[in-house]
Amino acid sequence: MNTTCTVCGHDLWHTEQGHQACGACIRRLDRMLQDLAGPHGLYAQLATVLQPGTLADNARVSGSRTAPLPIRLEPLSLSSRGGVVTILQTWLVDIHDHLGYRHPRWQGGLQGQLDQAVSRLRILLPWAAENHPAIAELFAEVRQAVGQCRAQDLRRTPRQTRHRRLHPLRRHHAHHPRHPRTTLPVRNPVRVGRTPAAQPR
């Protein structure tokens, strides 16, 4: 009988003894699934970053003879069949097999199929937390998919993210933090009312 969560490795509560995953990990998994679904979810947002130029990693390289691609490949791969939707559908089919259920019938386009898979997975999470031997792999793959989707939805370039706009003088010191300060030469002070001693010839 399991006494530790197979996802995070923490001890299970007394009421969770024998389960595959703890309640905290299942709640995190449920939240990640929610973040993927819906018209404003992470999956839907992939369509907004398909065009080249939305991120700095597709900026043209000076001197390159290769024409830029008309579409960004990474978000396209995530949003196409074989990407995020297929990952979730595969896990849902696997859980249905464990339960002896018929395979689900997918309806609508990819967005609709993703929403369908997310909705069904969330319903079956309590059973999976208690019984599915590969719940840790499910958690890891969903977390990876969410992370990859989030990485595509950047509105600022990496250079803009790293550097803030600085005043010209501050920008100079930011690039040259050890630049010595310019000071005027200090002359020997001469007291008022006294004539400096004549130098011997």
Contacts in CASP RR format, 6 or more apart in sequence:
PFRMAT RR
TARGET T0000
AUTHOR 0000-0000-0000
METHOD contacts of the structure
MODEL  1
MNTTCTVCGHDLWHTEQGHQACGACIRRLDRMLQDLAGPHGLYAQLATVL
QPGTLADNARVSGSRTAPLPIRLEPLSLSSRGGVVTILQTWLVDIHDHLG
YRHPRWQGGLQGQLDQAVSRLRILLPWAAENHPAIAELFAEVRQAVGQCR
AQDLRRTPRQTRHRRLHPLRRHHAHHPRHPRTTLPVRNPVRVGRTPAAQP
R
1 17 0 8 1.000
1 18 0 8 1.000
2 12 0 8 1.000
2 17 0 8 1.000
2 18 0 8 1.000
2 19 0 8 1.000
2 20 0 8 1.000
3 11 0 8 1.000
3 12 0 8 1.000
3 17 0 8 1.000
3 18 0 8 1.000
4 10 0 8 1.000
4 11 0 8 1.000
4 12 0 8 1.000
5 11 0 8 1.000
5 12 0 8 1.000
5 16 0 8 1.000
5 19 0 8 1.000
5 20 0 8 1.000
5 21 0 8 1.000
5 22 0 8 1.000
5 25 0 8 1.000
6 20 0 8 1.000
6 21 0 8 1.000
6 135 0 8 1.000
6 136 0 8 1.000
7 21 0 8 1.000
7 22 0 8 1.000
7 25 0 8 1.000
7 135 0 8 1.000
7 136 0 8 1.000
7 139 0 8 1.000
8 22 0 8 1.000
8 24 0 8 1.000
8 25 0 8 1.000
10 22 0 8 1.000
10 24 0 8 1.000
12 18 0 8 1.000
12 19 0 8 1.000
12 22 0 8 1.000
13 22 0 8 1.000
16 22 0 8 1.000
16 23 0 8 1.000
18 130 0 8 1.000
19 129 0 8 1.000
19 130 0 8 1.000
20 128 0 8 1.000
20 129 0 8 1.000
20 130 0 8 1.000
20 131 0 8 1.000
20 132 0 8 1.000
20 133 0 8 1.000
20 135 0 8 1.000
20 136 0 8 1.000
21 29 0 8 1.000
21 128 0 8 1.000
21 129 0 8 1.000
21 135 0 8 1.000
21 136 0 8 1.000
21 139 0 8 1.000
22 129 0 8 1.000
23 129 0 8 1.000
25 129 0 8 1.000
25 139 0 8 1.000
26 125 0 8 1.000
26 126 0 8 1.000
26 128 0 8 1.000
26 129 0 8 1.000
28 139 0 8 1.000
29 125 0 8 1.000
29 138 0 8 1.000
29 139 0 8 1.000
29 142 0 8 1.000
30 122 0 8 1.000
30 125 0 8 1.000
32 142 0 8 1.000
32 143 0 8 1.000
32 146 0 8 1.000
33 88 0 8 1.000
33 118 0 8 1.000
33 121 0 8 1.000
33 122 0 8 1.000
33 142 0 8 1.000
34 118 0 8 1.000
34 122 0 8 1.000
35 41 0 8 1.000
35 42 0 8 1.000
35 146 0 8 1.000
36 42 0 8 1.000
36 43 0 8 1.000
36 84 0 8 1.000
36 88 0 8 1.000
36 114 0 8 1.000
36 118 0 8 1.000
36 142 0 8 1.000
36 145 0 8 1.000
36 146 0 8 1.000
36 149 0 8 1.000
37 43 0 8 1.000
37 114 0 8 1.000
37 115 0 8 1.000
37 118 0 8 1.000
37 119 0 8 1.000
38 44 0 8 1.000
38 111 0 8 1.000
38 115 0 8 1.000
39 111 0 8 1.000
42 146 0 8 1.000
42 149 0 8 1.000
42 150 0 8 1.000
42 153 0 8 1.000
43 78 0 8 1.000
43 79 0 8 1.000
43 84 0 8 1.000
43 85 0 8 1.000
43 111 0 8 1.000
43 114 0 8 1.000
43 149 0 8 1.000
44 111 0 8 1.000
45 149 0 8 1.000
45 152 0 8 1.000
45 153 0 8 1.000
46 75 0 8 1.000
46 78 0 8 1.000
46 79 0 8 1.000
46 149 0 8 1.000
46 152 0 8 1.000
46 153 0 8 1.000
47 75 0 8 1.000
47 79 0 8 1.000
48 54 0 8 1.000
48 153 0 8 1.000
49 55 0 8 1.000
49 72 0 8 1.000
49 75 0 8 1.000
49 152 0 8 1.000
49 153 0 8 1.000
49 154 0 8 1.000
50 71 0 8 1.000
50 72 0 8 1.000
50 75 0 8 1.000
50 76 0 8 1.000
50 79 0 8 1.000
51 71 0 8 1.000
51 72 0 8 1.000
52 58 0 8 1.000
52 68 0 8 1.000
52 69 0 8 1.000
52 70 0 8 1.000
52 71 0 8 1.000
52 72 0 8 1.000
53 59 0 8 1.000
54 72 0 8 1.000
55 72 0 8 1.000
55 152 0 8 1.000
55 154 0 8 1.000
55 157 0 8 1.000
56 157 0 8 1.000
56 158 0 8 1.000
56 159 0 8 1.000
57 158 0 8 1.000
58 68 0 8 1.000
58 69 0 8 1.000
58 72 0 8 1.000
59 157 0 8 1.000
60 68 0 8 1.000
72 152 0 8 1.000
74 148 0 8 1.000
74 152 0 8 1.000
75 152 0 8 1.000
77 83 0 8 1.000
78 84 0 8 1.000
78 145 0 8 1.000
78 148 0 8 1.000
78 149 0 8 1.000
78 152 0 8 1.000
79 85 0 8 1.000
79 110 0 8 1.000
80 110 0 8 1.000
81 110 0 8 1.000
83 145 0 8 1.000
84 114 0 8 1.000
84 145 0 8 1.000
84 148 0 8 1.000
84 149 0 8 1.000
85 110 0 8 1.000
85 113 0 8 1.000
85 114 0 8 1.000
85 117 0 8 1.000
87 141 0 8 1.000
87 142 0 8 1.000
87 145 0 8 1.000
88 114 0 8 1.000
88 117 0 8 1.000
88 118 0 8 1.000
88 121 0 8 1.000
88 142 0 8 1.000
88 145 0 8 1.000
89 104 0 8 1.000
89 106 0 8 1.000
89 113 0 8 1.000
89 117 0 8 1.000
91 117 0 8 1.000
91 121 0 8 1.000
91 138 0 8 1.000
91 141 0 8 1.000
92 104 0 8 1.000
92 117 0 8 1.000
92 120 0 8 1.000
92 121 0 8 1.000
92 124 0 8 1.000
93 103 0 8 1.000
93 104 0 8 1.000
94 134 0 8 1.000
95 121 0 8 1.000
95 124 0 8 1.000
95 127 0 8 1.000
95 128 0 8 1.000
95 132 0 8 1.000
96 102 0 8 1.000
96 103 0 8 1.000
96 104 0 8 1.000
98 131 0 8 1.000
98 132 0 8 1.000
99 124 0 8 1.000
99 127 0 8 1.000
104 116 0 8 1.000
104 117 0 8 1.000
104 120 0 8 1.000
106 113 0 8 1.000
106 116 0 8 1.000
107 113 0 8 1.000
107 116 0 8 1.000
128 135 0 8 1.000
128 138 0 8 1.000
129 135 0 8 1.000
132 138 0 8 1.000
154 161 0 8 1.000
166 174 0 8 1.000
172 179 0 8 1.000
173 179 0 8 1.000
190 196 0 8 1.000
END
